[in-house]
């Protein structure tokens, strides 16, 4: 794959959802998402691939007889975090189509069906729960809960699907489809810079750290900011601020990660002591024991602080993903195939983590020289992306041709 060939296809996708404020706004079931899906369909049509949408809104293009079992699936997602980067997700989909081009030009024929997939709502940027499409497919997410998820404007996932003529009543586990997948390989930009340190354009994932999102709700007493004495306040923002600092400390102790990237205050006026504050904690760690220690430490310290602040706190788990060790045989096979490519863990979650509990799953990473991700500065060199396409083509040839 020539870098110019990659850039030619990539330039047709990058304008979709680009925000004037920087980064991308590609929320699931939005106009930008529909435009990405149309781009996907156009790519599939150009290659005479059969197009299909499953009951959970995940979009597929098939090379070879899709109804045969033991298919090899590859792809990623289109949706972004608010003002996220261009490569997180879409790179895996674009690379999948280009990898098929490489195989066809070499005269390869699939002996197993090869599918390109675009999973829906991987980031959770609109409805708060990550990997909705793959979780529904595998039965890890209750369809009633999924239908009731709401975005920042109060629109439910069911309503958003209705607005695009998709049917939310049929959401749910799809065991027959899952049984037909023999392997899943997801290519993704590296979210970090380990490959740059190893001077390697492509790597293979070994594992995904256990991680999750927890919503902390702090309640107190709304009051006037200009007349209520400090001693008389029951201010939940104080407790919330303490939680942010406590999470950082607990994560540092075990070598994990903790982030509070979203906070909501009610009533949300500058001259009002809030009555309620909601803050979302994202926590990750090398193993489950470390992650548990972070959460237990944060909750214990926050409960103590709430007593001093005369506030109350409740915690709701919105998503939890255990440690994912990718299929060892498949991982080692791909690393050897790619010339002893670096094998590295990641703290970032992916649809691959959800499918790994059900089918042999692997991930390829493309070098990110800056390490920036989930932000407008996310970048990968065209040459490295082309190398990623070649690596994925080699993997698909090995597994399916």
Secondary structure as GFF3:
##gff-version 3
##sequence-region A 1 401
A	DSSP	alpha_helix	3	14	.	.	.	ID=ss1
A	DSSP	alpha_helix	31	46	.	.	.	ID=ss2
A	DSSP	beta_strand	50	53	.	.	.	ID=ss3
A	DSSP	beta_strand	59	63	.	.	.	ID=ss4
A	DSSP	beta_strand	71	77	.	.	.	ID=ss5
A	DSSP	alpha_helix	90	105	.	.	.	ID=ss6
A	DSSP	beta_strand	114	119	.	.	.	ID=ss7
A	DSSP	alpha_helix	132	138	.	.	.	ID=ss8
A	DSSP	alpha_helix	143	148	.	.	.	ID=ss9
A	DSSP	alpha_helix	157	163	.	.	.	ID=ss10
A	DSSP	three_ten_helix	168	170	.	.	.	ID=ss11
A	DSSP	alpha_helix	175	179	.	.	.	ID=ss12
A	DSSP	beta_strand	181	189	.	.	.	ID=ss13
A	DSSP	alpha_helix	194	197	.	.	.	ID=ss14
A	DSSP	beta_strand	202	208	.	.	.	ID=ss15
A	DSSP	beta_strand	210	219	.	.	.	ID=ss16
A	DSSP	beta_strand	223	224	.	.	.	ID=ss17
A	DSSP	three_ten_helix	230	232	.	.	.	ID=ss18
A	DSSP	alpha_helix	236	254	.	.	.	ID=ss19
A	DSSP	beta_strand	257	266	.	.	.	ID=ss20
A	DSSP	beta_strand	272	273	.	.	.	ID=ss21
A	DSSP	beta_strand	276	285	.	.	.	ID=ss22
A	DSSP	alpha_helix	288	309	.	.	.	ID=ss23
A	DSSP	beta_strand	312	321	.	.	.	ID=ss24
A	DSSP	beta_strand	324	325	.	.	.	ID=ss25
A	DSSP	alpha_helix	328	337	.	.	.	ID=ss26
A	DSSP	beta_strand	342	346	.	.	.	ID=ss27
A	DSSP	alpha_helix	351	355	.	.	.	ID=ss28
A	DSSP	beta_strand	360	366	.	.	.	ID=ss29
A	DSSP	alpha_helix	382	400	.	.	.	ID=ss30
###
